[in-house]
Amino acid sequence: MRKDNWYSLGIFSFSLVTVAILYNVNNNSPNHSQKLNPHETSFNSQTLLTSTISNFKTQPVLAQGNFSGLQQGNEITINGRKFPLAWSQWTEGTATRIGISDTGVMNIFGLHLLSTPNPNIQPVVWFNNDPNQPTLLKAKFIAPYRYLDVTDILRDAGTQIQMVGNSLNLTIPPAKIENIRQGNQEWGKRIVIDLDRPTFWLVSQAKNEGAVIFEGVASPELMAQYQPPSTASTQGTTNTDEDDLGSGSNIKFESQLFSLATEKTTTKLLLNLPTAYGIRAFSLSNPPRLVVDVRPDEKVEREITWTPGLIWRQKIIPLKGDSFPVTWLDIDLKSPNIFLKPVTSNPDTLEGTEPIVTIGRNTTASAAINGGFFNRNNRLPLGAIRTNNRWVSGPILNRGAIAWNDRGQVKMGRLRLQETVITNGGNRLPVLYLNSGYVQSGMARYTRDWGATYTPLSDDELIITVQNNQVISQRQGGKAGQNVIPIPNDGYLLAIRKNSVPASALTIGTSLNLESGTIPADFNNYPHILGAGPLLLLNGQIVLDVASEQFSKGFQNQKASRSAIATTRDGKLMVVAVHNRVGGSGASLPELAQILQSLGAVDALNLDGGSSTSLALGGQLIDRSPVTAAKVHNGIGIFIAPNP
């Protein structure tokens, strides 16, 4: 879906014109070398960044052991810049240790996480003296996140640490930028930033523009060489929708690949990206260098056992001559510590949207993926949400849904909810929609799960208030969006649209019974349900049928980022995010179904996609840059309980 707001890491948080240090280049400027050395030109980052722990000589790692003195928070500042990032402090013996969420260490500090089969050991690459020998960090799961012990890395970086309430404040000496060099590669461009010391960095990118933001300062002479062009925008990014590649997409590099901007101790390498290109950044040592590759295949494969029962995977999946970057979580629903439930953006009402990463943090989920469809204008749900046997919102249009219980059993199929109000006079009145933002002629029902009040969604609705199974009032709703009507705790409202039910059938004092059941009936047996659609796979076969689920004809072949949930033959569950193919646009629904088949899926359901596609783990997005992720209404949270 198209995005209207986003959570930003701050690529463009200050104006290029006002903060770039601008100097005239003159004959006295130093003659900085612009060429890469032969090793830098030939260096294969894929080899460095995709190694597994088994590829390296074993280094001694301390056992997990007991720890005490636990203190936690969810905000970190780096030289005054704030980030929503989980941290923990504990003591081991007489030593005080600092842990930071592993995905936060990756996204905000620039430590590259290598594959590992051991959830208690995390190999990382960060200015390693020996590129063939990663640093092995202890990992500790403290629900709901996995923390990496970065005490020694912070110490080696000369970090001053202060804890103030919920915030871990880090003051880091900035590196000196000594030179910047660039060169052509067969896959794109490589930029090498020479530093006098290791530093922390983050990458953020949108369509045709991105930034590498790091703690470092450059001389005025070096800054002068990389001024923004006079035509540079001062308003920041204008199109963050990665699915919108436009017509006549620009796949050529601009004459000026990058510019520099600085604020206090932070420097931003601002990049002009060709369409469908991304940023891969990594570090080298001896001397310290930050390497930035601009390439169409920037994603790096990894397989990390995050905790027993959950594996984080990222691969490039080939399909009919194309390649798709796919990020997913393998979840063992038989694990006694792992359970799933639908999550929504607002605990008090069904109106609202938030980034899925925010929803995950607010609900203390270890991981979360965006879920069903919603109306982006009024921020109301358009599909089934059922949790703990309670219907929060009903299904619409016979669309696909997933149902599950806490014993690891899962069902997928097309779903309808059949509700009927039966009067004491024997009239049977169908209820077409439950707590839904989908507005059509007929009668809809609204409970306190909708919120404390209901405001009519269409003109001239007849509102029937039911309390203790009896009609207690009738009133005209008037113009849409104007009147606020309370919903009783021990009852519900019936909204009759287009005079579809006569008022005489529901007069004050009429007693009512409510029949409710799902079609197919076995969906009734599952306490948790989330609807989206269309259904993609059943029993390993593609069953895609957009017409039967009343999607538009063009929806099937539209190319976009995609989210999906699927089961495998060995009883695992996969939550999957697929983004733009290498060098091109996203996946169509038939392509998504084939990608899921290649991953071993048996049953699969498409979730809301486009800019809604977002997969969070450890309180951070792991599939895309936050500036391109839209706010969503609901999702599926993966919760991991601590060991007893």
C-alpha positions in Angstrom: 0.0 0.0 0.0 1.1 3.6 -0.6 2.7 5.2 2.4 1.8 8.6 3.8 3.9 8.8 6.9 7.1 7.0 7.9 9.5 6.6 10.8 12.8 8.1 9.8 16.3 7.3 10.9 17.2 10.8 9.8 18.7 10.6 6.4 17.6 14.0 5.6 17.1 15.5 9.0 18.9 18.6 8.2 19.2 20.8 5.1 22.0 20.1 2.7 22.3 23.8 2.0 22.4 25.0 5.6 24.7 22.4 7.2 27.1 21.4 4.5 30.4 23.1 5.1 31.0 24.9 1.9 34.4 26.1 0.8 35.8 27.2 -2.6 38.1 24.7 -4.1 41.4 26.6 -4.9 44.9 25.8 -5.9 45.9 25.3 -2.3 43.5 22.4 -1.8 45.3 19.1 -1.0 45.6 16.6 -3.9 43.7 13.7 -2.4 44.1 10.4 -4.2 40.8 9.3 -5.8 41.8 5.8 -6.8 41.2 2.5 -5.1 44.2 0.2 -4.5 44.2 -3.2 -6.3 43.2 -5.0 -3.1 40.2 -2.7 -2.6 39.2 -3.1 -6.2 39.2 -6.9 -6.1 38.0 -7.4 -2.6 34.8 -9.5 -2.6 32.5 -8.3 0.2 30.2 -11.2 -0.4 32.9 -13.6 0.9 33.5 -11.5 4.0 29.9 -10.9 4.9 28.3 -14.3 4.3 30.7 -16.5 6.1 29.4 -18.7 8.9 30.8 -19.5 12.2 32.0 -22.9 11.0 34.3 -21.2 8.5 36.5 -19.8 11.2 38.9 -21.1 13.8 37.1 -21.4 17.1 37.9 -18.6 19.6 37.2 -19.1 23.3 33.8 -17.8 24.4 32.8 -17.5 28.0 29.8 -19.5 29.0 26.5 -17.8 29.6 26.6 -18.3 33.3 24.6 -16.5 35.9 24.1 -12.7 35.8 22.7 -10.2 38.2 22.1 -6.5 38.7 19.9 -6.3 35.6 19.1 -2.8 34.3 17.3 -2.2 31.0 16.1 0.6 28.8 14.8 1.2 25.3 16.6 4.4 24.2 20.2 5.0 23.3 21.9 8.3 22.4 25.1 8.4 20.4 26.7 11.8 20.7 23.3 13.3 21.4 21.4 11.6 18.6 18.5 9.5 20.0 17.5 6.1 18.8 14.7 3.7 20.0 17.0 0.9 20.8 16.9 -1.7 23.6 19.8 -2.1 25.9 20.6 -4.0 29.0 23.3 -3.9 31.7 24.2 -6.8 34.0 27.0 -8.0 36.2 29.0 -11.2 35.7 31.1 -11.7 38.9 32.6 -8.3 39.5 32.4 -7.1 35.9 29.7 -4.9 34.5 28.6 -5.8 31.0 26.6 -3.8 28.4 24.3 -5.5 25.9 22.4 -4.0 23.0 19.7 -5.6 20.8 21.5 -7.5 18.1 19.4 -6.0 15.3 20.0 -2.6 16.7 23.8 -3.2 16.8 23.5 -4.1 13.1 21.2 -1.2 12.1 22.5 1.6 14.2 26.2 0.8 15.0 27.2 -0.9 11.7 28.3 -4.2 13.1 27.7 -6.9 10.4 26.1 -10.0 11.8 27.4 -13.2 10.3 25.5 -16.5 10.1 25.6 -18.7 13.2 23.9 -21.9 14.4 24.5 -21.0 18.0 22.1 -18.5 19.6 24.6 -17.8 22.4 27.4 -16.8 20.1 27.3 -14.1 17.4 30.2 -13.6 15.0 30.4 -10.0 13.8 32.5 -8.0 11.3 33.6 -4.6 12.5 37.1 -3.3 11.6 38.5 -6.8 12.2 42.3 -6.9 12.1 42.0 -10.3 10.3 39.1 -10.3 7.8 39.2 -14.1 8.0 38.6 -14.1 11.8 35.4 -12.4 13.0 34.8 -11.1 16.5 32.7 -13.5 18.5 30.3 -11.8 20.8 28.3 -13.4 23.6 24.6 -13.3 23.0 22.0 -13.4 25.8 18.3 -13.7 25.4 16.5 -11.5 27.9 12.8 -11.5 26.8 11.8 -10.2 24.5 15.1 -9.5 22.7 18.5 -11.0 22.1 21.3 -8.8 23.3 24.9 -8.8 22.2 27.6 -8.1 24.8 29.3 -5.1 23.2 31.2 -4.0 26.3 34.6 -4.6 24.8 33.8 -3.0 21.4 32.5 0.2 23.2 35.6 0.3 25.3 37.9 -0.1 22.3 36.1 2.7 20.6 36.8 5.0 23.5 33.1 5.3 24.5 32.0 7.1 27.6 28.9 5.5 29.0 26.2 7.1 31.2 22.8 5.6 32.2 20.1 8.2 32.8 16.8 6.5 33.6 15.6 4.7 30.4 18.4 6.0 28.3 21.9 4.7 27.7 24.0 7.7 26.7 27.1 7.0 24.6 29.8 9.6 23.9 32.1 8.4 21.1 35.2 10.2 19.8 34.6 10.9 16.2 36.9 9.5 13.6 38.9 11.8 11.4 38.1 11.4 7.7 41.5 11.4 6.0 40.5 10.7 2.4 37.6 9.5 0.2 38.3 7.4 -2.9 36.0 5.8 -5.4 36.2 3.4 -8.3 34.1 1.6 -10.9 33.1 -2.1 -10.4 31.4 -4.5 -12.8 28.3 -4.4 -10.5 28.3 -0.6 -9.8 30.5 1.8 -7.7 32.7 1.4 -4.7 33.6 4.3 -2.3 36.3 3.9 0.3 36.5 6.3 3.3 39.9 6.4 5.0 39.6 6.9 8.7 42.1 7.4 11.5 40.1 5.1 13.9 37.1 2.7 13.8 33.7 4.3 14.1 30.0 3.5 14.2 27.7 4.0 11.2 24.2 3.4 9.9 22.8 3.1 6.4 19.4 4.5 5.4 18.0 4.7 1.9 15.0 5.5 -0.2 14.2 5.5 -3.9 17.2 7.1 -5.8 18.8 8.4 -2.6 20.5 7.2 0.5 22.9 8.0 3.2 25.7 6.5 5.2 25.7 8.3 8.5 28.8 8.0 10.8 30.6 9.5 13.7 33.4 11.3 11.9 34.7 14.7 10.9 36.5 15.9 7.8 38.8 18.8 7.1 37.3 21.9 5.4 39.5 21.1 2.3 38.0 17.6 2.0 34.5 18.8 2.6 35.0 21.4 -0.2 35.6 18.7 -2.7 32.3 17.0 -2.1 29.8 19.9 -1.9 26.2 19.1 -2.8 25.3 20.2 -6.4 23.6 23.6 -6.6 20.4 21.8 -7.7 20.3 19.6 -4.5 17.0 19.5 -2.8 16.7 21.1 0.6 13.5 19.4 1.4 14.8 15.9 1.8 13.4 12.8 0.0 10.4 13.4 -2.2 9.5 9.7 -3.0 10.3 7.0 -0.5 8.1 4.4 -2.2 10.6 1.7 -3.3 7.9 0.0 -5.4 7.3 3.1 -7.5 10.2 2.8 -10.0 8.5 5.2 -12.4 8.5 5.3 -16.1 11.8 5.5 -17.9 13.6 4.5 -14.8 17.1 6.0 -14.4 19.6 3.1 -14.1 22.6 5.3 -14.8 24.9 6.9 -12.3 24.7 10.6 -12.0 27.9 12.6 -12.7 28.2 13.3 -9.0 27.7 10.1 -7.1 27.8 11.6 -3.6 28.2 14.7 -1.4 29.1 15.3 2.2 27.2 17.1 4.9 28.1 17.5 8.5 26.6 18.4 11.8 28.7 18.5 15.0 30.5 15.2 15.1 28.3 13.4 12.5 29.0 13.2 8.8 26.6 12.1 6.2 27.7 10.6 2.9 24.6 11.5 0.8 24.3 9.3 -2.3 22.5 9.6 -5.6 21.3 6.1 -6.3 20.3 4.8 -9.7 16.8 3.3 -9.7 16.8 -0.2 -8.1 20.3 0.2 -6.6 21.0 0.0 -2.9 23.8 0.4 -0.4 26.1 -2.2 1.1 28.5 -0.8 3.7 31.2 -2.7 5.6 34.5 -2.0 7.3 38.2 -3.0 6.7 41.1 -2.5 9.0 44.8 -1.8 8.8 44.2 1.1 8.1 40.5 1.6 9.2 38.3 2.1 6.2 34.5 2.3 5.7 33.6 0.8 2.3 30.4 1.7 0.6 29.2 -0.3 -2.4 26.4 1.0 -4.6 25.0 -2.0 -6.4 21.6 -3.6 -7.4 22.2 -6.7 -5.3 23.1 -5.1 -2.0 21.4 -7.6 0.2 23.7 -10.1 2.0 22.6 -13.7 2.7 22.6 -14.8 6.4 21.2 -17.6 8.6 21.1 -16.8 12.3 19.7 -19.1 15.0 18.2 -16.2 17.0 16.8 -18.3 19.9 15.8 -22.0 20.0 12.8 -22.3 17.7 13.4 -19.2 15.7 15.9 -18.8 12.8 16.4 -15.6 10.9 17.2 -16.1 7.2 18.0 -13.9 4.3 18.7 -15.2 0.8 18.7 -14.2 -2.8 16.1 -16.5 -4.5 16.4 -17.1 -8.2 13.2 -17.3 -10.3 13.1 -17.5 -14.1 16.1 -15.4 -14.8 15.4 -12.9 -11.9 16.7 -12.8 -8.4 14.6 -11.7 -5.4 16.0 -10.7 -1.9 13.9 -12.6 0.6 14.0 -12.1 4.4 12.1 -14.5 6.6 11.8 -16.1 10.0 11.5 -19.9 10.5 9.4 -20.4 13.6 8.9 -23.7 15.4 5.3 -23.5 16.8 5.9 -26.7 18.8 8.5 -24.8 20.9 6.9 -24.3 24.3 8.3 -20.8 24.7 7.0 -19.4 21.3 3.5 -18.3 20.6 1.8 -16.0 18.0 -1.1 -13.6 18.3 -2.6 -10.7 16.2 -1.4 -7.3 17.2 -3.0 -3.9 16.5 -1.7 -0.4 16.5 -4.1 0.9 19.2 -5.1 -1.1 22.3 -8.2 1.1 23.0 -9.8 1.4 19.6 -9.7 -0.1 16.1 -8.9 3.2 14.6 -5.1 3.9 14.1 -1.9 3.0 12.4 1.7 2.7 13.4 4.9 1.2 11.9 5.0 -2.5 12.5 8.3 -2.0 14.4 6.5 0.3 16.8 3.6 -2.1 17.2 6.0 -4.8 18.0 7.8 -2.7 20.6 4.5 -1.6 22.2 3.2 -5.2 22.5 6.6 -6.6 23.7 6.7 -8.9 20.7 10.1 -10.4 19.9 9.2 -10.2 16.2 6.3 -9.0 14.1 5.2 -8.8 10.5 2.6 -6.6 9.0 -0.8 -8.2 8.6 -4.2 -7.5 6.9 -5.5 -4.7 4.8 -7.0 -1.5 6.1 -8.3 1.8 4.9 -5.4 4.2 4.9 -7.7 7.3 5.0 -9.7 6.4 8.1 -7.2 3.9 9.5 -9.8 1.2 10.0 -9.5 -2.6 9.4 -10.6 -4.4 6.2 -10.4 -8.0 7.3 -10.5 -10.6 10.0 -8.8 -10.2 13.4 -9.6 -12.7 16.1 -7.6 -13.2 19.3 -8.2 -15.5 22.2 -11.5 -16.6 20.7 -12.8 -13.0 20.5 -13.7 -11.4 17.2 -12.0 -8.0 17.0 -12.9 -7.5 13.4 -14.8 -9.8 11.0 -13.7 -11.1 7.6 -14.8 -9.5 4.3 -15.4 -10.7 0.7 -14.5 -14.4 1.3 -10.8 -13.6 1.5 -7.9 -15.7 2.6 -7.1 -16.0 6.3 -4.8 -17.9 8.6 -6.0 -19.5 11.9 -3.9 -21.0 14.6 -3.9 -22.2 18.2 -1.3 -22.4 21.0 -0.6 -26.0 20.3 1.1 -25.2 17.0 -1.8 -26.2 14.7 -2.5 -23.9 11.7 -5.2 -23.7 9.1 -5.4 -21.5 6.0 -8.4 -21.0 3.7 -10.9 -18.5 2.4 -13.1 -17.4 5.2 -16.6 -15.9 5.9 -18.3 -15.1 9.2 -22.0 -15.7 9.2 -23.9 -13.8 11.9 -27.6 -13.6 12.3 -29.7 -11.6 14.7 -32.9 -13.4 15.7 -35.8 -11.4 17.2 -38.2 -12.8 19.7 -40.8 -12.6 16.9 -38.8 -15.1 14.8 -37.2 -12.6 12.3 -33.8 -13.6 11.2 -31.7 -10.6 10.2 -28.3 -11.2 8.6 -25.3 -9.2 10.0 -22.9 -8.7 7.1 -19.9 -7.0 8.8 -18.4 -7.0 12.2 -16.3 -4.1 13.5 -15.2 -3.4 9.9 -14.2 -0.3 8.0 -15.7 -1.9 4.9 -18.9 0.0 4.2 -21.7 -1.5 2.1 -25.5 -1.7 2.1 -26.8 -4.0 4.8 -26.5 -4.3 8.6 -23.1 -4.1 10.4 -22.4 -4.8 14.1 -20.0 -2.8 16.4 -18.8 -4.0 19.8 -16.6 -2.5 22.4 -13.6 -3.9 20.5 -14.3 -1.1 18.0 -13.8 1.4 20.8 -15.9 3.1 23.4 -18.0 5.0 20.7 -19.0 4.6 17.1 -19.2 7.5 14.6 -21.3 6.6 11.5 -19.2 5.7 8.4 -21.9 6.6 5.9 -24.8 9.0 5.7 -28.2 8.3 7.2 -27.5 5.1 9.1 -30.1 3.8 11.5 -28.3 3.0 14.8 -29.8 0.4 17.0 -28.4 0.1 20.6 -28.5 -3.4 22.1 -27.9 -4.0 25.8 -28.3 -7.3 27.6 -29.7 -8.8 24.4 -32.4 -6.2 24.2 -33.0 -3.2 21.9 -32.9 -0.1 24.1 -32.8 2.7 21.5 -33.1 3.7 17.9 -31.6 6.8 16.5 -30.6 8.4 13.1 -26.9 8.6 12.6 -27.1 11.7 10.4 -24.1 12.7 8.3 -21.1 10.4 8.2 -18.4 11.4 10.7 -20.5 13.8 12.7 -22.3 12.1 15.6 -20.7 10.1 18.3 -22.7 7.2 19.7 -21.6 5.2 22.8 -21.2 1.4 22.6 -22.5 -0.4 25.7 -20.1 -2.7 27.6 -22.7 -5.4 27.8 -24.0 -5.1 24.3 -23.4 -3.7 20.8 -24.6 -1.4 18.1 -26.3 -2.4 14.8 -25.7 0.1 12.0 -28.4 -0.3 9.2 -27.4 1.2 5.9 -29.5 2.1 2.9 -32.7 1.1 4.7 -31.8 -2.5 4.3 -33.6 -3.6 7.4 -36.9 -1.9 8.4 -36.9 -0.1 11.8 -40.1 -1.9 12.7 -38.1 -5.1 12.9 -36.0 -3.8 15.8 -38.3 -1.7 18.0 -37.3 -0.8 21.5 -37.8 -3.7 23.9 -37.3 -6.4 21.2 -35.3 -9.3 22.6 -32.4 -10.6 20.4 -30.3 -13.7 20.1 -27.1 -13.7 18.1 -26.0 -16.7 16.1 -22.4 -16.6 14.9 -20.2 -19.1 13.0 -17.5 -19.3 10.4 -17.6 -20.8 6.9 -15.7 -23.2 6.7 -16.9 -24.3 10.2 -13.6 -25.6 11.4 -12.2 -22.1 11.6 -14.4 -21.8 14.7 -12.0 -24.2 16.5 -9.1 -21.7 16.4 -8.7 -18.9 18.9 -6.5 -16.7 16.6 -7.3 -15.6 13.1 -6.0 -12.9 10.8 -7.3 -12.2 7.3 -5.6 -10.7 4.3 -5.5 -12.5 0.9 -5.4 -13.8 -1.6 -4.7 -17.3 -0.7 -1.5 -18.5 -2.5 -0.8 -22.1 -1.7 -2.7 -25.1 -0.3 -1.1 -28.5 0.0 1.9 -27.3 -2.0 -0.2 -26.2 -5.0 -0.8 -22.7 -6.2 -4.5 -21.8 -5.7 -4.3 -18.1 -6.5 -7.8 -16.8 -7.5 -8.1 -13.0 -7.1 -11.6 -13.0 -8.5 -13.1 -15.3 -5.9 -11.7 -13.0 -3.2 -13.0 -9.9 -5.0 -9.6 -8.3 -5.7 -9.2 -6.3 -8.9 -7.9 -8.1 -12.0 -4.8 -6.0 -12.1 -3.9 -6.9 -8.5 -2.6 -10.3 -9.4 0.1 -9.1 -11.8 1.0 -5.9 -10.0 4.6 -5.9 -9.0 5.4 -4.8 -5.5 7.1 -5.7 -2.2 5.3 -8.6 -0.7 4.6 -10.0 2.8 3.4 -13.6 3.3 2.9 -16.2 6.0 3.3 -19.9 5.2 3.6 -23.4 6.7 6.1 -26.1 5.8 5.8 -29.9 5.6 7.8 -30.3 8.8 5.4 -28.1 10.8 7.3 -24.9 10.8 5.8 -21.4 10.2 7.5 -18.9 7.9 6.8 -15.1 8.0 8.3 -13.7 4.8 9.2 -10.3 3.2 10.1 -10.1 -0.5 11.4 -6.9 -2.0 12.3 -5.6 -5.4 14.1 -8.1 -7.7 17.7 -7.4 -8.3 17.8 -4.4 -10.7 14.0 -4.2 -11.1 10.6 -4.1 -9.5 8.9 -6.3 -6.9 7.1 -9.6 -7.2 3.7 -10.3 -8.7 1.4 -12.6 -6.8 2.2 -15.6 -9.0 5.9 -14.9 -8.5 5.4 -14.7 -4.8 3.7 -18.1 -4.7 6.6 -19.6 -6.7 9.2 -18.1 -4.3 7.3 -19.5 -1.3 7.2 -22.9 -3.0 11.0 -22.8 -3.5 11.3 -22.1 0.3 9.4 -25.2 1.0 6.0 -23.7 1.8 2.9 -26.0 1.7 0.1 -23.5 2.6 0.6 -19.8 2.2 -1.3 -16.5 2.4 -0.5 -13.2 1.0 -0.5 -10.3 3.5 -0.8 -6.6 2.8 2.2 -5.5 0.7 3.9 -2.6 -1.0 5.2 0.0 1.5 3.3 -1.9 4.2 5.7 -4.9 3.8 7.8 -4.8 7.0 9.4 -7.5 9.2 10.7 -6.6 12.6 13.0 -8.6 14.9 14.5 -7.5 18.2 12.8 -4.1 18.0 14.2 -3.2 14.6 13.3 -3.7 10.9 15.4 -6.3 9.3 14.0 -6.2 5.7 14.1 -2.6 4.6 15.1 0.9 5.6 12.6 2.5 8.0 12.1 5.6 5.9 10.4 3.4 3.2 8.1 1.5 5.6 4.5 2.7 5.9 2.4 2.7 9.0 0.0 -0.3 9.2 -3.1 -1.2 11.2 -2.3 -4.7 12.4 0.1 -7.5 12.2 1.2 -10.8 13.6 3.4 -10.7 16.7 5.8 -13.5 17.6 6.2 -13.7 21.4 9.0 -15.6 23.1 8.7 -16.3 26.8 11.8 -16.6 29.0 12.9 -20.0 30.1 11.5 -20.8 33.6 
